Amino acid sequence: MEHLPERHQHEDVPGTILLVDVAHDNNLSGQRKGIVLQPQPSTDPNDPLNRSQRWKNLNIGMVCLYTFAIGICTAAQFSIMTQISESQKVSLADLNLGTGLMQLMQGWANLLWQPIAMTYGRRLVYLVTIVFSIGPVLWVPLAHGASQWYAHRVLLGLFCSSVESLPELSVQDIFFAHERGNYMALYTFVLFGSNFIAPFLAGFIADGLNWKWVMYLATIFLGICALILFFFMEDSIYFRNTVESGVQQYEIIPADDNGEQGTTATERLETRAATTLGETIMSTDLKPRRRRLALVTMLPGRPTHKQMAMKSWQSIKIPFYFPNILWAGLLYGSNLALYSVINATISSILGSTPYNFPPTMVGVAYLSPFVFGGAASLWAGKISDSLAITLAKRNGGVREPEHRLWGLLLSAPIAAGGLLMWGVGASQEAHYMVLIIGIGVTTFGVVCASAISLAYAVDCFKEMAGESFVSINIIRNTIGFSFSYAITPWIEAVGLRNCFISVSLISFFCTYTFLGVVVWGKSWRRMSADRYWQFVATEREMAHA
C-alpha cells in the first residue's frame, strides 16, 4: 500500500485525543472531573480494560515481579566487579565491555521476542525468557577469562531483553490513557530500583559468603519468580478494533470518581478509523481460569508467521519515519547512559583510595539511588498524568502528548547536578556522602526522564506501541553500550573530572531538547499521520482477513 485508501484518510493527528469533556456533555455521567476513557472499552468481559481493579493490580504486580527478578540478575555484579576481576582474571575494562554487550543485546533481541508476544501472548514470552535467563546467570561463577564473560553476558542479554519492552506493552494493555503515566513510572522505578537493590544485597552476600553465592542465590530467586508467574500471571493480549484518535464525536464511556470505567457503558459510535474495519465478535462470558493461564494465547485475528516477522522490520523502520519515536529513544538512551556511567565507575571509585569501601559498603551506596528513584517514580507518575489532565482542560479538553513533557523541566538540571557531585566530587576526593547523594540525585533525574519518554511514545502512536518500544530500546541500549564501551578509556584520556563535566553537559542538552519537541512535536505527528493511519488500517485488515 503506497497510499491510504480514501476511506482511511484522516485529518486526525495521532495522539491528539479528547481526554476531558470540559463542557460536561450529557453523555458523561459518573466522571472524574470530566475524564474520558481512552481507548473506549469494548463490551467484552475478556477485554483487559474491563477487568476488575483487583485483577489489574495482580497482573501489573506480576509484571513488576518479572521486571524485578530480571533486574536483579542483570545488575547483581556491579558492587563486586573488583572481586570478579581478581577471581576470573578479567580486567575491569573487559567486565564493562561485557556489560555493554549485554545491554546491546537487550535492545536488539526484542526484534525476536516482541513479535512473538504480540502474536501468541505476553505470558508465553514472560515465562520462556525468565526460565532461559537462569542458565547464563548460573554460568557466571563457573566461567573463566574474558571470552566466557562476554559469552554469558550476550546470552543473558538475549534471554532477558523483554524486560526492556514487554512490560510497557502490558501497561498499555491494561490501563487507560489517563493512567499510563503513573504505571509507566512504577515500571521504570522497578526496573531501575532492582538494578540498585541487587548490588546492595550482593555486597553483603559477598562479604558473608563469597561473590559466587551472589549468582547462585540470583539463580534460585529467578526460579522462584518463574513459578509464581506460572501460577498467577494471566495474559493481557487483546485485539481491539477501535483506536485512540482525534476529537471526533462519539458517545462516551466515562470514568467514575476514581478514574475507572463507569458501571454503565453507553453504546459507542465508532471513530472514523474503526468504522472501516468491521466489527469484532465479542465474547459474552469470561474465559475459565484454565484457559486464561494457557502458555499460548491463540486469539482470532492474530498475525500470521509472515506478518509476525514483518513486525521486526517495522520496528527497524519506525525511527526513520516517526521523529517523535526517534526523539523518545534518544532521550531514554541518553538517560540510560548516565546509569551505565555510574555503574561502570562506582566499584572502582568507592573501592579505591581515599574511600576504600569494602563490597558491603559499595552495596550500601546503592540505597541512595534506590530511595531517590522511588521518589522520582512517585513524582514523575503523578506529575505527568496530572499535567496531561490539567493542560488538556486548558486546551478545550484535548490532550496533546507533549503536555507530559513539561515534567522534564526539572529533571535535566537535577541529573546534571548529580553527575557533577559524583564525578567532580570523586576527582576532588570530596566526602563520600557528596558522592552518594550525587548518584541518588542523578537517579532522580534519570527515572523521571525515562518514565516520561516511554509514556510520551505511547501517547503519540498507541496503536503501534509494541513496535515502537522495540525501536526505542534498540536506540536506548545502543547508546548505553557505546557509553559502557567508552567510559573507561574516556576517563583514562581526560581524567575523572573532565569526563563527568562533559557527561553532565551532554545530559542537560539532551533532556532540554524537549523544548523543541513541545514546539514542533505536533507538526511531526501531523507529518507522520498518513503513514500511521496506513499502519493501523493494514493491521486491522490483516486481522480480519
C-alpha positions in Angstrom: 0.0 0.0 0.0 1.7 3.2 -1.1 -1.3 5.4 -0.3 -4.1 5.2 2.1 -7.4 4.3 0.5 -9.7 7.3 0.6 -11.8 5.8 3.4 -8.8 5.6 5.7 -7.6 9.2 5.2 -7.6 11.2 8.4 -7.3 14.7 9.4 -6.8 13.4 12.9 -3.3 14.0 14.3 -2.2 10.8 16.0 -2.0 11.2 19.8 -4.4 14.2 19.9 -7.4 12.9 21.8 -10.4 14.1 23.8 -9.3 13.4 27.3 -11.6 15.8 29.3 -15.1 16.7 28.5 -14.9 20.3 29.7 -18.5 21.0 28.6 -19.8 18.3 30.8 -21.7 16.7 28.0 -25.0 14.9 28.8 -23.4 11.7 27.7 -20.9 12.0 30.5 -22.2 10.9 33.9 -20.1 9.5 36.7 -16.9 11.3 36.0 -13.6 12.3 37.5 -13.9 15.9 36.6 -14.8 15.1 33.0 -12.1 12.5 32.2 -12.9 10.4 29.1 -11.7 6.9 28.9 -9.2 6.4 26.0 -9.4 4.0 24.4 -13.1 3.5 24.8 -13.5 -0.1 26.2 -15.5 -2.8 24.5 -18.4 -4.8 25.9 -16.2 -7.9 26.1 -15.6 -9.1 29.6 -12.2 -10.5 28.4 -11.0 -7.1 27.4 -8.3 -6.2 30.0 -9.6 -2.7 30.2 -12.9 -4.2 31.5 -11.3 -6.4 34.2 -11.6 -5.5 37.9 -9.1 -3.3 39.6 -8.0 -6.3 41.7 -7.2 -8.2 38.5 -5.3 -5.2 37.1 -3.3 -4.9 40.3 -2.4 -8.6 40.4 -1.4 -8.5 36.7 0.7 -5.4 37.0 2.2 -6.9 40.2 3.3 -9.9 38.2 4.8 -7.7 35.5 6.7 -5.8 38.3 7.9 -9.2 39.8 9.2 -10.2 36.4 11.0 -6.9 36.0 12.4 -7.1 39.5 13.7 -10.6 39.0 15.4 -9.9 35.7 16.8 -6.6 37.0 18.3 -8.4 40.0 20.1 -11.0 37.8 21.5 -8.4 35.3 22.8 -6.0 38.0 24.0 -8.2 40.9 27.6 -7.9 39.7 28.0 -4.1 39.9 29.2 -3.9 43.5 31.5 -6.9 43.2 33.2 -6.1 39.9 36.6 -5.9 41.7 36.2 -9.3 43.2 35.1 -10.9 39.9 38.1 -9.2 38.1 40.6 -10.6 40.6 39.0 -14.1 40.7 38.5 -14.6 37.0 41.5 -12.7 35.7 39.3 -10.3 33.7 40.1 -6.6 33.6 37.5 -4.0 34.7 37.6 -2.7 31.1 36.6 -6.2 29.8 33.9 -6.5 32.5 32.4 -3.2 31.5 32.6 -4.2 27.8 30.7 -7.4 28.6 28.1 -5.4 30.4 27.8 -3.2 27.4 27.4 -6.2 25.1 24.6 -7.4 27.4 22.8 -4.0 27.1 23.3 -4.1 23.3 21.7 -7.5 23.0 18.9 -6.4 25.4 17.9 -3.9 22.8 18.3 -5.8 19.6 16.9 -9.2 20.8 13.5 -7.6 21.2 13.2 -7.9 17.4 12.7 -11.6 18.2 10.6 -11.6 21.4 8.3 -8.7 20.9 6.6 -10.0 17.7 6.1 -13.4 19.4 4.4 -11.6 22.4 2.2 -9.6 20.0 1.1 -12.8 18.2 0.9 -15.6 20.8 0.6 -13.7 24.0 2.6 -11.8 26.6 2.5 -14.7 29.1 4.5 -17.0 26.8 7.4 -14.6 26.4 7.4 -13.7 30.1 7.7 -17.3 31.2 10.1 -18.5 28.5 12.6 -15.6 28.9 12.7 -15.8 32.7 13.4 -19.6 32.6 16.0 -19.3 29.9 17.8 -16.5 31.9 18.7 -19.0 34.6 21.4 -20.6 32.6 23.6 -17.6 31.9 23.3 -16.4 35.5 24.5 -19.8 36.8 27.4 -19.7 34.3 28.9 -16.6 35.8 30.6 -18.2 38.8 31.8 -21.1 36.7 33.3 -19.0 33.9 37.0 -18.1 33.4 38.5 -15.4 31.2 37.1 -12.6 29.1 35.7 -14.7 26.3 33.4 -16.6 28.6 32.4 -13.4 30.4 31.4 -12.0 27.0 29.5 -15.2 26.1 27.3 -15.4 29.2 26.6 -11.6 29.1 25.4 -11.9 25.5 23.2 -14.9 26.2 21.7 -13.1 29.3 21.0 -10.1 27.2 19.3 -12.3 24.6 17.0 -14.0 27.1 16.2 -11.1 29.4 15.7 -8.5 26.7 12.0 -8.5 27.0 12.3 -6.7 30.3 13.1 -3.6 28.2 9.9 -3.5 26.1 7.3 -6.1 27.1 6.2 -4.5 30.4 5.5 -1.2 28.7 3.2 -3.2 26.3 1.4 -4.7 29.3 0.8 -1.3 30.8 -0.9 -0.1 27.7 -2.9 -3.3 27.5 -4.3 -2.9 31.0 -4.7 0.8 31.7 -6.4 3.8 30.1 -4.6 6.9 28.7 -5.0 9.0 31.8 -3.5 6.2 34.0 -0.5 5.2 31.9 2.0 7.8 33.2 1.6 6.6 36.7 2.1 2.9 35.9 4.9 3.6 33.4 6.7 5.4 36.2 6.1 2.4 38.5 7.6 0.1 35.9 10.6 2.4 35.4 11.2 2.5 39.2 11.1 -1.3 39.5 13.4 -1.6 36.5 16.0 0.8 37.8 15.3 0.0 41.5 16.0 -3.7 41.0 19.3 -2.6 39.5 20.1 -0.7 42.7 18.9 -3.3 45.2 20.8 -6.1 43.6 24.3 -4.6 44.2 23.2 -3.6 47.8 22.4 -7.2 48.6 25.3 -8.5 46.6 27.8 -6.7 48.8 26.5 -8.4 52.0 26.3 -11.8 50.3 29.9 -11.5 49.0 31.1 -10.3 52.4 29.3 -13.1 54.4 29.8 -16.0 51.9 31.7 -15.1 48.7 30.9 -13.4 45.5 29.9 -16.6 43.7 27.0 -17.1 46.0 25.6 -13.8 44.7 25.0 -15.6 41.4 23.8 -18.8 43.0 21.2 -17.0 45.0 20.1 -14.9 42.0 19.6 -18.2 40.1 17.4 -19.5 42.9 15.4 -16.3 43.0 14.8 -16.5 39.3 13.4 -20.0 39.6 11.0 -19.0 42.4 9.8 -16.0 40.5 9.2 -18.2 37.4 7.0 -20.5 39.5 5.0 -17.5 40.8 4.4 -16.1 37.3 3.4 -19.6 36.0 0.6 -19.8 38.6 -0.6 -16.2 38.9 0.2 -14.2 35.7 -2.7 -14.1 33.1 -2.2 -12.9 29.6 -3.3 -9.4 28.7 -3.1 -9.7 24.9 -6.2 -8.3 23.3 -7.0 -7.3 19.7 -9.4 -4.4 19.6 -10.8 -2.7 16.5 -11.0 0.9 17.9 -8.2 3.3 18.1 -7.3 6.3 20.2 -7.8 9.1 17.8 -8.9 12.6 17.4 -11.7 14.5 18.9 -14.5 13.3 16.7 -17.9 13.0 18.2 -19.0 9.7 19.7 -20.9 8.7 22.8 -18.5 8.4 25.7 -17.9 5.8 28.3 -16.8 8.0 31.2 -14.5 7.4 34.1 -16.1 7.1 37.5 -15.0 9.2 40.5 -11.8 7.2 40.8 -10.9 7.4 37.2 -12.1 3.9 36.4 -14.6 2.7 33.9 -18.2 3.7 34.6 -20.6 0.9 35.6 -23.0 1.7 32.7 -21.5 1.6 29.2 -23.3 3.6 26.6 -23.3 2.3 23.0 -20.3 3.8 21.2 -20.4 5.3 17.7 -17.2 4.1 16.0 -14.5 6.5 15.2 -13.7 7.0 11.5 -10.8 4.6 11.7 -12.8 1.8 13.4 -15.8 2.3 11.1 -13.9 1.0 8.1 -12.6 -2.0 9.8 -15.6 -4.1 10.7 -16.9 -5.4 14.0 -15.1 -7.7 16.3 -17.2 -10.6 17.6 -17.3 -10.0 21.4 -17.3 -12.8 24.0 -20.2 -12.8 26.4 -18.5 -14.8 29.1 -15.2 -14.5 30.9 -12.8 -17.3 29.9 -12.3 -20.0 32.5 -9.1 -19.6 34.6 -7.5 -22.7 32.9 -7.7 -21.0 29.5 -6.5 -17.7 30.9 -3.4 -19.4 32.2 -2.6 -21.2 29.0 1.0 -20.9 27.9 0.0 -19.7 24.4 -3.0 -17.5 23.6 -4.4 -18.1 20.2 -6.8 -15.3 19.6 -8.7 -14.7 16.3 -7.1 -12.0 14.2 -3.6 -12.7 15.3 -0.8 -12.1 12.8 0.4 -14.8 10.5 4.0 -16.0 10.8 4.9 -13.7 7.9 3.2 -10.8 9.5 4.9 -11.6 12.8 8.3 -11.5 11.1 7.4 -8.2 9.4 6.9 -6.6 12.8 10.6 -6.8 13.4 11.3 -5.0 10.1 8.7 -2.4 11.0 10.5 -1.7 14.3 13.7 -1.0 12.5 11.9 1.4 10.1 9.9 3.3 12.7 12.7 5.8 13.8 13.2 6.8 10.2 9.5 7.7 9.6 8.4 8.8 13.1 10.5 11.6 14.6 8.7 11.6 17.9 9.7 7.9 18.5 13.3 8.7 17.4 13.4 11.5 20.0 11.8 9.4 22.7 14.5 6.7 22.1 17.3 9.3 22.2 16.0 10.8 25.4 15.7 7.3 27.0 19.1 6.3 25.7 20.9 9.4 26.9 19.5 8.8 30.4 20.4 5.1 30.4 23.9 6.2 29.5 24.1 8.1 32.8 23.1 5.0 34.7 25.7 3.0 32.8 28.4 5.5 33.5 27.8 5.4 37.3 27.6 1.6 37.4 30.8 1.3 35.4 32.7 3.6 37.9 31.1 3.0 41.3 33.0 0.0 42.3 36.4 1.4 41.2 35.8 4.8 42.8 34.4 3.8 46.1 36.6 0.7 46.4 39.9 2.5 46.0 41.8 5.3 47.8 40.7 7.5 49.5 37.4 5.8 50.2 38.5 2.1 50.3 34.9 0.8 50.7 34.6 -3.0 51.1 32.0 -4.7 48.9 29.4 -4.4 51.6 29.7 -0.6 51.8 29.8 -0.3 48.0 26.5 -2.2 48.0 25.1 0.1 50.7 25.8 3.1 48.5 23.2 1.8 46.1 20.5 2.5 48.6 20.8 6.2 47.7 19.7 5.8 44.0 17.0 3.3 45.2 15.5 5.9 47.6 15.8 8.7 45.1 14.4 6.5 42.3 11.3 5.7 44.4 10.7 9.4 44.9 11.2 10.1 41.2 8.7 7.3 40.3 6.0 8.9 42.5 6.8 12.4 41.2 7.1 11.5 37.5 3.9 9.3 37.5 1.7 11.8 39.3 3.1 14.9 37.6 3.0 13.6 34.1 -0.6 12.4 34.4 -1.7 15.5 36.3 0.0 17.8 33.7 -1.7 15.9 30.9 -5.1 16.4 32.5 -4.6 20.0 33.6 -3.3 21.1 30.3 -6.0 19.2 28.4 -8.6 21.2 30.4 -6.9 24.4 29.3 -6.9 23.2 25.7 -10.6 22.6 25.5 -10.4 19.1 26.8 -8.0 17.9 24.1 -4.8 16.2 25.2 -1.6 16.5 23.3 1.2 14.1 24.1 3.6 17.0 24.5 1.7 18.1 27.6 3.6 15.4 29.6 7.0 16.8 28.6 6.9 19.8 31.0 7.8 17.3 33.7 11.3 17.3 32.2 11.9 20.9 33.1 13.4 20.0 36.5 14.8 16.5 35.7 17.6 17.9 33.4 19.3 20.2 35.9 18.8 17.7 38.7 20.5 14.8 36.7 23.3 17.1 35.5 24.0 18.4 39.1 24.1 14.9 40.4 26.7 13.8 37.8 28.9 16.8 38.8 28.6 15.8 42.5 29.6 12.2 41.6 32.4 12.7 39.1 33.9 16.1 40.1 33.4 15.2 43.7 35.4 12.0 43.3 38.1 13.7 41.4 38.5 16.2 44.3 38.3 13.5 46.9 35.1 15.0 48.4 33.4 13.5 51.4 31.8 10.2 50.4 28.3 11.5 51.3 28.7 14.0 48.5 29.2 11.2 46.1 26.4 9.0 47.5 23.9 11.9 47.4 25.2 12.7 43.9 24.3 9.2 42.5 20.9 9.5 44.1 20.2 12.9 42.6 21.3 11.7 39.2 18.9 8.7 39.5 16.0 11.0 40.3 16.5 12.8 37.0 17.1 9.6 35.1 13.9 7.8 36.3 11.8 10.9 35.6 13.1 11.3 32.1 12.8 7.6 31.3 9.2 7.3 32.6 8.1 10.4 30.7 9.8 9.4 27.5 8.0 6.0 27.5 4.6 7.5 28.3 5.1 10.1 25.6 5.8 7.4 23.0 2.6 5.5 23.8 0.6 8.7 23.8 1.8 9.6 20.3 1.2 6.4 18.5 -0.6 4.0 20.8 -1.7 1.5 18.1 1.9 0.7 17.2 3.3 0.8 20.7 4.6 -2.7 20.6 6.8 -2.0 17.6 7.7 1.5 18.9 9.0 0.1 22.2 11.4 -2.2 20.3 12.7 0.8 18.3 13.1 2.9 21.4 15.0 0.1 23.2 17.3 -0.5 20.3 18.2 3.2 20.3 18.5 3.2 24.1 20.6 0.2 24.5 22.9 1.0 21.6 23.6 4.3 23.3 24.1 2.5 26.6 26.5 0.1 25.0 28.5 3.0 23.5 28.9 4.6 26.9 29.8 1.3 28.6 32.5 0.7 26.0 33.8 4.2 26.0 33.7 5.3 29.7 36.9 3.6 30.9 39.2 4.9 28.1 37.4 8.2 28.3 38.3 8.6 31.9 41.9 7.5 31.3 42.2 10.0 28.5 40.8 13.2 30.1 40.5 12.4 33.8 37.5 11.8 36.0 36.7 15.5 36.4 36.6 16.5 32.8 34.8 13.3 31.8 31.9 13.9 34.1 31.7 17.6 33.3 31.3 16.5 29.7 28.7 13.8 30.5 26.7 16.3 32.6 26.6 18.8 29.8 25.5 16.1 27.3 22.8 15.0 29.7 21.5 18.5 30.2 21.4 19.3 26.5 19.7 16.0 25.5 16.9 16.4 28.0 16.3 20.0 27.3 15.6 19.2 23.7 12.1 18.6 24.9 11.5 22.3 24.5 11.9 21.8 20.7 9.5 18.8 20.8 6.9 20.9 22.7 7.1 23.4 19.8 7.3 21.0 16.8 6.1 17.7 18.2 2.6 18.0 16.9 3.9 19.0 13.5 6.0 15.9 13.4 2.9 13.8 14.3 0.8 15.5 11.7 3.6 14.8 9.1 3.6 11.1 10.1 -0.2 10.8 10.3 -0.9 9.3 6.8 1.8 6.6 7.4 0.5 5.9 10.9 -3.1 5.5 9.8 -2.0 3.3 7.0 -0.2 1.2 9.5 -3.4 1.0 11.7 -5.6 0.2 8.7 -3.2 -2.5 7.4 -3.0 -4.2 10.8 -6.8 -4.2 11.1 -7.3 -5.5 7.6 -4.8 -8.3 8.2 -6.6 -9.2 11.4 -9.9 -9.5 9.6 -8.5 -11.3 6.5 
